Amino acid sequence: MRKVNQYKWAVWPALLAGAMLAAGCSTTGSKASDNAQGVSFPNPSHSSVPEGLFVNLENLRKVSPGMTKKQLYALIGHPRFDEGVIGVRKWNYIFNFRKSDGSGDYFSCQYQIIFNKQDLAEQFYWKPEACKAVLEMHHAAPKPAPVVMPAQPIRLSSDAMFGFDSAKLTDQGHQQLDALLQQVRSASAVENIDVVGYTDRIGSDSYNMKLSKKRAEAVRDYLVQGGVPADAIQVEGRGKADPVVQCPKQARAKLIACLAPNRRVELSGIAKPAH
């Protein structure tokens, strides 16, 4: 892991440039710092952990005037400059913070808490002063991986979705597509969704091609109504191509039942998760 020099206490342009325009370095509710008037920080080399420690940023944001030493200890730990608890008016820390550019580098800041006579936190200071910008820093959330639909196409039985020799969705077909929509509704965009319709071998090739495409279009239209962008869906009818099962010649009713797996609609593609 790379590390910037934490003891030169330079201002890190990417994170802190804007903060340098702000006056003072005390946190909300405390006095602005003025190093020329007596605010001093110990030499980092005098710390028992001179390389600094990573602090929970959410806990650090909770620090506020009026807190007791016990409360502060629970939030950000004890100071690392051989400072005690009873009668001590200053606590000093060296905190490390991840840079927001995703590089894995980090920078260090000195942090000081001043207590009043009642041992309640009263003032808060940073070195360099611009370091207080870390309280406003938001770590970039990791980029979510694409939501990939199953490697094998999602195969929906056309007999369950449509009446025999029909391209009109049944109630059961609506239910099947509703379940499918739940897989992609959390996505902000859907890419390359292919909807392919098939028939069995019964009937003419031209008729089956038209029927298979009409069924694919019916599925596409339902997905679009459910919120999937129309331009993300491609439809195709392949008629009796690519049969799943082979059935011998037999009585028509039995042949229709045997060929049922070939009457299907298949979906495949990739969905991008919402940000």
N, C-alpha and C positions, 0 to 999 in steps of 0.2 A: 504493500500500500504506500502511495506517495504522500508526502506530508509537506506542507508549506512551513516556512520558518516561523515558529510561534513567538519568538522573542524579539523580532524586529518590530512587531506590533504595527505593521503597515495597514493601510486601508485597502480592502479587497474590492477592486472596481466593480466586478459583476454584481456583488451583493450589497455593498455599503456606500456606493457613490452618492445615492440619494440621501442617505442618512447624514452625510457630512454637511448637508445644507441646514440641518436642524440644529438649533441651539440647545446646549445642555445634554446630559446623558442620564439623568435620573429617570427611573420608571415612573409610571403614572402615580401621582399622589405624593411624590417626594421632591425635594428641592433640586434645582439644576446644579450640575457640578461646575466647579471652577478650580482647576488644578493649581492655578496661580495663587489661590487663596488658601492653600493648605491641604487639599485632597491629594493624598499620596498613596501609592501602591507598593507593596513589598517587591523585592527582586524575585522574579520567577524561580531562580535557582535555589531560593531558600525554601521552596515548597517541598513537601515529602513526595509529591508526584509532579515534578517540574514539566513533564510532558503533557500534563492536563488530563482531564477526565471528560468523557462524554456525559452530558446531562440530558435528562428527559425534558424536551422542550415544552411539552404541555405542562409539566410540573413547574418549570421555570416561569411560565406565564401566570401561574397562580400566585406567585410571590407578591405580597402587597404590604404596605405600611400597617403596623399594628400587630404583625404576627410575632409569636413567641419563638424563642430559639428551638424549642421542641418541635414546633410546627414546621419551621424552616428545615430542620434536620430531616424530618420525615419526607419533605419534598425534594430537597437537592443535596442531602448528605451534609457531613460536617466539613468545615474548612480544612485545608491541607497545609497550613502554615504554622503548625504547633500552637494554635490558638485554643484556649480553653473555652469554658462555658460560663462559669460564674465570674461576674465582674468585667467581662471582656466587652469592649464597646465596638470592636470591628471584627468582621469575618471576611476572609479573602479566599477567593477561588480562582482556579484556572479551568475554564470550560472549553471543550472542543465542539465544533459544529461542522456538520457535513456541508460542503458547497452544494449549491442548488443546480449545478450544471451537469450532474450525473457522472462526473469524472471519478468519483470515489475519493477525491482529495478532501481535506478538512483544514480548518483554520482555528486558531485559539484566541480567546479573549480573557482578560482578567475581570473579575467581578467582585465588588466590595459592598458589604451591607454594614450600615452604621446603626447602632442601637442607642436608644435614649436611656435615661436613668432608670426607667422601669424595665429595662431589658426587652423592649419591644422594637421591632425593626422600624426605622424611621426614614433612612435615606439609602439610595441604591446608586452605585456608580459603575461605569465601564471604562476599561482601557483597552484599545482606543475608544473614544467616546462614541464613534459610529457603530460600535458593536451592539448597541441597544437595538439596532435594526433586526437582530436575530429574533426578537420577540414578535416581529411581524412576518417572519420568514415562514413560508409554507413549502414543505417538501413536495416536490413533484411526485404525484402518484405513479407507480410503475405502470408502464403501458400494458394494458391487458392483451393477452394473446388472442388471435382471431378465434372466433367460435366456429370451428369446423364441423360441418355436418358429417354424419357417419361416412366412413370410407366406402361402404356399400350403399347404393342408392336406397332411399326410403321407398319401400314398395307398398302401395296401397291397392287393395283388391277393388277392381272396378265393379265387380258384382255387388260388393257392399256399398259402394259409393253411388252407383247408378242402377237403374232398372235395366234388365236385360235388353240389349239393342237400343239403349237410350243414352243421351249425353246430359240429362238433367240430374243434378245432385239430389240424393235422397237425404232424409233427416240423419241417417247414420253416416252418410258422407260428410255432412256438415260437422258432425261430432268428431270424425277422424281429422278433418282439416283444422278444427279448433285446437285439437291436441298438438298438431304440427305447428300452429301459429305460436303457441306458448314457447316453442324452442327459439323463435326468432324475434319475438316482440321486444325482448330486452336489448336487441341490437339497434344501433343507430343507422346502420346501412347493411344491405344484403347484396352480395355480389354473385353473379353467375349461377343463379338458381335455374336449373334446367328441369322442365316438366315435360315428361315424355309419356305419351299414351300408346297403349297396345290393345290389340284385339286378339281373338282366337282365329283359327283358320277358316271358320265357317263364313261363307259369304264371299263376294267378289273382292279382288284386291283393291279396286278403286273405292268401293263402299267402305271397306275396313280402314283404308287410309284416312278417309274423311271422318269416320266415326272416332278413330283414335285421336285425331287432332282436336275434334270438338270436345272430347273429354279432357284433354290436356288444357284447352282454353277455359273450360269450366272451372278447373282447379286453379288456374292462374287468376281468373277473375275473382274467385273467392279469397285468395291470398291478398290480392290488391285491396279488396274491401276491408280486409283485416289489418291493413297498414303497410304491407310490403310494397315498395316502389315498383310500379309497372315496368319501368325500364330495366329493372334488375332481373326480370324473369324472361326466359326464353322458352317457347313451347314448340313441340314437335310431335307429329303423329307418325308412328312407324308401322301401323297396321298389324299384320300377323308376324312381323319379324321377331327374331330372338325369342323363340318360345321357351318357356320355363319347363314345360312338360311335353312329352310326346304321347299321343293317345292313338290306339289302333281304331280302325273303323268299327263302329258299333251302332246300336240304335241311337237316334238323335238325342233323346233325353239323357242317356248315359254319356254320350259324347260331349254334350254341353257341360255336364257336371265334371267330367274328366278334364276338360280344357279350361276350367275356371281359373287356375293360376296364371294362365297366359293373358287373361283379360285383366289388365292392371294399369296403374299410373305410377311412374317412378320419379322421384325428386332427388336432386343432388346439388351441392353448391357450398358456398362459404358465406358466413355472416360475420360482420364486424361488430364487436361489443360496443355498447354505449360508453361515452367518456364521462 
